[in-house]
Amino acid sequence: MLSANQPLSENSPAHGARHVAIIMDGNGRWAKRQGKMRVFGHKAGAKSVRRAVSFAANNGVSALTLYAFSSENWNRPAQEVSSLMDLFAWALDSEVKNLHRNNVRLRIIGDTSRFNARLQERIRKAEALTAQNTGLTLNIAANYGGRWDIIQGVKRLVTQVQDGVLTPEQIDEEMLNQQICMNELAPVDLVIRTGGEHRISNFLLWQIAYAELYFTDVLWPDFDEQDFEGALHAFANRERRFGGTTPGGSYA
């Protein structure tokens, strides 16, 4: 997955994107254009994951979060869901050692309790193997939904109120933030969506409050290093105001 001999881009930190999140859309349409079943698109998309992880690790990105399977994806045809689960299990088995060799920390975010016991065990082992790695943090969002994430955080705070640890008046934005997935990482700076759609699809709703959004018509299996570099270049040329004003006085 990663090339140990690939040097860091000389200007890689200049783009400023510490945490990049990608909505990997277009696998099914890519397969249809090839005259093949959707599962072929998902397999081709796995190759793009390798490229994206390698590029991020070698170009100054500290965290990469990929939207692999949303909580709404269970509504897809049973055969496609089964193929996705098989592909997920295969990827964990085939890629985790390479990730570990390249100092990548793997984390799965989402409600993994719905996965079968064998897949849950694979996830646990993969995360444990890479837990102490200090390079790129690779987050795979699987059975994840932004609303689910926020609700889980609220439930934890409610439990603390019920236990007498907190009062409702003590709850603030930062306290809820500490209960949300990936709270220990840098905030998401850039969200990339491939496939031509212009929506968030319930992805990281809390975490992307001030992220820049980048949409491309490129289907995920065709998304390569040049496309990733283009997204980072576009990000680097945007003025981020976080709700403030520009030097000229206009509002964000």
C-alpha positions as CSV (number, residue, x, y, z in Angstrom):
1,M,0.0,0.0,0.0
2,L,2.7,2.5,0.9
3,S,6.0,2.9,-0.8
4,A,8.9,3.1,1.7
5,N,11.1,4.7,-0.9
6,Q,8.6,7.5,-1.9
7,P,10.0,10.8,-0.5
8,L,7.9,13.4,1.2
9,S,6.8,16.1,-1.2
10,E,9.1,19.0,-0.5
11,N,6.2,21.4,-0.1
12,S,3.7,19.0,1.4
13,P,3.1,20.8,4.7
14,A,2.3,24.0,2.8
15,H,-1.2,22.8,1.9
16,G,-2.1,23.0,5.6
17,A,-4.6,20.1,5.6
18,R,-3.9,18.1,8.7
19,H,-7.1,16.0,8.6
20,V,-8.7,15.0,5.3
21,A,-12.0,13.1,5.0
22,I,-13.2,11.5,1.8
23,I,-16.7,10.4,0.7
24,M,-15.7,7.7,-1.7
25,D,-18.6,7.9,-4.2
26,G,-19.0,6.4,-7.7
27,N,-18.0,2.8,-7.5
28,G,-21.4,1.5,-8.8
29,R,-21.5,4.0,-11.7
30,W,-17.9,3.1,-12.6
31,A,-18.8,-0.6,-12.7
32,K,-21.9,0.2,-14.8
33,R,-19.8,2.1,-17.4
34,Q,-17.5,-1.0,-17.6
35,G,-20.6,-3.2,-18.1
36,K,-20.0,-5.0,-14.9
37,M,-21.8,-5.6,-11.6
38,R,-21.5,-3.1,-8.7
39,V,-19.1,-5.3,-6.7
40,F,-16.5,-4.9,-9.4
41,G,-16.6,-1.2,-8.7
42,H,-16.1,-1.7,-5.0
43,K,-13.1,-3.9,-5.7
44,A,-11.7,-1.2,-8.0
45,G,-12.4,1.3,-5.3
46,A,-10.2,-0.6,-2.9
47,K,-7.2,0.2,-5.2
48,S,-8.0,3.8,-4.9
49,V,-8.0,3.5,-1.1
50,R,-4.4,2.2,-1.3
51,R,-3.4,5.2,-3.5
52,A,-5.1,7.7,-1.2
53,V,-3.5,6.3,1.9
54,S,-0.1,6.2,0.3
55,F,-0.4,9.8,-0.9
56,A,-1.7,11.1,2.4
57,A,1.1,9.4,4.4
58,N,3.7,10.8,2.1
59,N,2.4,14.3,1.8
60,G,2.0,15.7,5.3
61,V,-1.5,14.7,6.1
62,S,-1.7,13.4,9.7
63,A,-5.2,11.9,9.6
64,L,-7.3,10.5,6.7
65,T,-10.9,9.4,7.3
66,L,-12.7,7.4,4.6
67,Y,-16.4,6.9,4.4
68,A,-16.6,3.2,3.6
69,F,-20.1,2.1,4.7
70,S,-22.8,4.3,6.0
71,S,-25.5,3.3,8.4
72,E,-28.0,3.8,5.5
73,N,-26.1,1.4,3.3
74,W,-27.8,-1.6,4.9
75,N,-30.8,-0.6,2.7
76,R,-28.9,-1.6,-0.4
77,P,-29.6,-5.0,-2.1
78,A,-28.6,-7.9,0.2
79,Q,-26.1,-9.3,-2.3
80,E,-24.3,-5.9,-2.5
81,V,-24.2,-5.6,1.3
82,S,-22.8,-9.1,1.6
83,S,-20.1,-8.3,-1.0
84,L,-19.2,-5.1,0.8
85,M,-18.8,-7.0,4.1
86,D,-16.6,-9.7,2.4
87,L,-14.5,-6.9,0.8
88,F,-14.1,-5.2,4.2
89,A,-13.0,-8.5,5.9
90,W,-10.6,-9.2,3.0
91,A,-9.1,-5.7,3.2
92,L,-8.5,-6.0,7.0
93,D,-6.7,-9.3,6.5
94,S,-4.6,-8.3,3.4
95,E,-3.7,-4.7,4.2
96,V,-3.2,-4.4,8.0
97,K,0.3,-5.8,8.1
98,N,1.4,-3.4,5.3
99,L,-0.2,-0.5,7.2
100,H,1.6,-1.6,10.3
101,R,5.0,-1.8,8.5
102,N,4.5,1.7,7.4
103,N,3.7,3.1,10.8
104,V,0.0,3.7,10.0
105,R,-2.5,3.6,12.9
106,L,-5.8,2.1,11.8
107,R,-9.1,2.9,13.5
108,I,-12.7,1.9,12.7
109,I,-15.3,4.4,13.6
110,G,-19.0,3.6,13.7
111,D,-21.4,1.1,15.2
112,T,-19.5,-2.1,14.7
113,S,-21.9,-4.1,16.9
114,R,-24.0,-4.9,13.8
115,F,-21.1,-6.8,12.1
116,N,-20.8,-10.5,12.6
117,A,-18.5,-11.8,15.4
118,R,-15.6,-12.8,13.0
119,L,-15.5,-9.3,11.4
120,Q,-15.6,-7.6,14.8
121,E,-12.7,-9.8,15.9
122,R,-10.7,-8.8,12.8
123,I,-11.4,-5.2,13.5
124,R,-10.2,-5.6,17.1
125,K,-7.0,-7.3,16.1
126,A,-6.2,-4.8,13.3
127,E,-6.7,-1.9,15.7
128,A,-4.6,-3.5,18.4
129,L,-1.7,-4.3,16.0
130,T,-1.4,-0.7,14.8
131,A,-2.4,1.1,18.0
132,Q,1.1,2.3,18.9
133,N,2.0,3.5,15.4
134,T,2.8,7.2,15.2
135,G,2.4,8.0,11.5
136,L,-0.8,8.6,9.5
137,T,-4.0,7.8,11.4
138,L,-6.3,6.1,9.0
139,N,-10.0,6.1,10.1
140,I,-12.4,3.9,8.3
141,A,-16.0,4.9,8.9
142,A,-18.0,1.7,8.8
143,N,-21.7,1.5,9.7
144,Y,-21.2,5.1,10.6
145,G,-23.6,8.0,10.5
146,G,-23.1,11.6,11.7
147,R,-26.4,11.7,13.5
148,W,-25.6,8.4,15.2
149,D,-22.3,9.8,16.4
150,I,-23.9,12.8,18.0
151,I,-26.7,10.8,19.6
152,Q,-24.1,8.4,21.2
153,G,-22.3,11.4,22.6
154,V,-25.5,12.9,24.0
155,K,-26.4,9.5,25.6
156,R,-23.0,9.4,27.4
157,L,-23.6,12.8,28.8
158,V,-27.1,12.0,29.9
159,T,-25.7,8.9,31.7
160,Q,-23.3,11.2,33.6
161,V,-26.1,13.5,34.5
162,Q,-28.2,10.6,35.8
163,D,-25.2,9.4,37.8
164,G,-24.8,12.8,39.4
165,V,-21.4,13.4,37.8
166,L,-22.7,16.3,35.8
167,T,-25.5,18.8,35.9
168,P,-27.3,19.8,32.7
169,E,-26.0,23.4,33.2
170,Q,-22.4,22.2,33.0
171,I,-22.8,20.7,29.5
172,D,-21.2,22.8,26.8
173,E,-19.9,22.4,23.3
174,E,-16.5,21.2,24.3
175,M,-17.9,18.6,26.7
176,L,-20.1,17.1,23.9
177,N,-17.1,17.3,21.5
178,Q,-15.2,15.0,23.9
179,Q,-17.8,12.3,23.4
180,I,-17.7,12.4,19.6
181,C,-15.7,10.1,17.4
182,M,-12.1,11.2,16.7
183,N,-12.2,13.9,19.3
184,E,-8.5,13.4,20.0
185,L,-7.5,14.2,16.4
186,A,-7.1,17.5,14.6
187,P,-10.5,18.8,13.4
188,V,-11.3,17.8,9.8
189,D,-9.9,20.5,7.5
190,L,-11.0,19.2,4.1
191,V,-13.8,17.0,2.9
192,I,-13.5,15.6,-0.6
193,R,-16.5,14.0,-2.3
194,T,-15.9,12.1,-5.6
195,G,-18.6,11.1,-8.0
196,G,-20.2,14.4,-8.8
197,E,-22.7,14.6,-6.0
198,H,-22.8,17.7,-3.9
199,R,-24.0,16.6,-0.5
200,I,-22.6,15.4,2.8
201,S,-24.7,12.2,3.2
202,N,-24.7,12.2,7.0
203,F,-20.9,12.1,7.2
204,L,-19.1,13.6,10.2
205,L,-21.7,16.2,10.8
206,W,-20.2,17.5,14.0
207,Q,-16.5,17.2,12.9
208,I,-16.8,19.1,9.6
209,A,-18.5,22.3,11.0
210,Y,-15.8,24.5,9.6
211,A,-14.2,22.1,7.1
212,E,-13.7,23.2,3.5
213,L,-15.7,21.1,0.9
214,Y,-14.3,19.9,-2.4
215,F,-16.4,18.2,-4.9
216,T,-15.1,16.4,-8.0
217,D,-16.9,14.5,-10.9
218,V,-14.1,11.9,-10.8
219,L,-15.6,8.5,-9.8
220,W,-13.8,7.0,-6.8
221,P,-12.1,4.1,-8.7
222,D,-10.5,6.7,-11.0
223,F,-9.4,9.1,-8.2
224,D,-5.6,9.1,-8.2
225,E,-2.7,11.0,-6.8
226,Q,-3.1,13.9,-9.2
227,D,-6.7,14.3,-8.2
228,F,-5.8,14.3,-4.5
229,E,-3.1,16.8,-5.1
230,G,-5.6,19.0,-6.9
231,A,-7.9,18.9,-3.9
232,L,-5.1,19.9,-1.6
233,H,-4.0,22.7,-3.9
234,A,-7.6,24.0,-4.0
235,F,-7.7,23.9,-0.2
236,A,-4.4,25.7,0.2
237,N,-5.8,28.6,-1.9
238,R,-9.0,29.0,0.2
239,E,-9.3,31.6,2.9
240,R,-10.6,30.0,6.1
241,R,-12.4,32.5,8.4
242,F,-14.1,30.2,10.9
243,G,-17.1,32.5,11.1
244,G,-14.9,35.7,11.3
245,T,-14.3,38.3,8.7
246,T,-11.9,38.9,5.9
247,P,-9.3,41.7,6.3
248,G,-11.7,43.7,4.1
249,G,-14.5,43.3,6.5
250,S,-16.9,40.9,4.7
251,Y,-18.3,38.0,6.7
252,A,-17.8,34.3,6.2
